[in-house]
Amino acid sequence: TRAQYGSASRPGYNPYQGYMDFGADTPAGEARARTERRRMQWTLGCVATFVLGLSAVTLSARRDNRRLESGELVEAYFNQVTRRWEKASPSMKRDPLLSTLVHLKSPEVVYGHGLTGSGGQPRHAPRRSALTIDGRRASDAFRDRQSGARS
């Protein structure tokens, strides 16, 4: 029965020693070397991609900060109620969730081509009128309905 356990039945057996010999001169050793080389190339490729992406983000962040300080860009968010870009408030920029809605936009987009109304407030272009299914403006259709007209 000792023969069925091989070298484990002999004195001096090391249970932590592996059963396979991966010497460099065997085909298994060559396969191991190829695998290790492939893993090393893959790791270096991943590290290079990460460094390239990190440098692109860093350089674009510096450029955007310079443009933000010079006034070429404005921090704004898209207000879905008015369907316009509006300047973001400081509290909005501090909030972790709301800050994801803040984008960098040109002042022309946010303030409506630099037009100002009374008090120096930005003046937006007039909002397009919504149309009904039959092609009339929604405000006209509502007024007609309120006055008792049937169409």
Secondary structure, 3 states (H helix, E strand, C coil): CHHHHHHHHCCCCCCCCCCCCCCCCCHHHHHHHHHHHHHHHHHHHHHHHHHHHHHHHHHHHHHHHHHHHHCCCEEEEEECCCCEEEECCHHHHHCCCHHHHCEEECHHHHHCCCCECHHHCECCCCCCCCECCCCCEHHHHHHHHHCCCCC
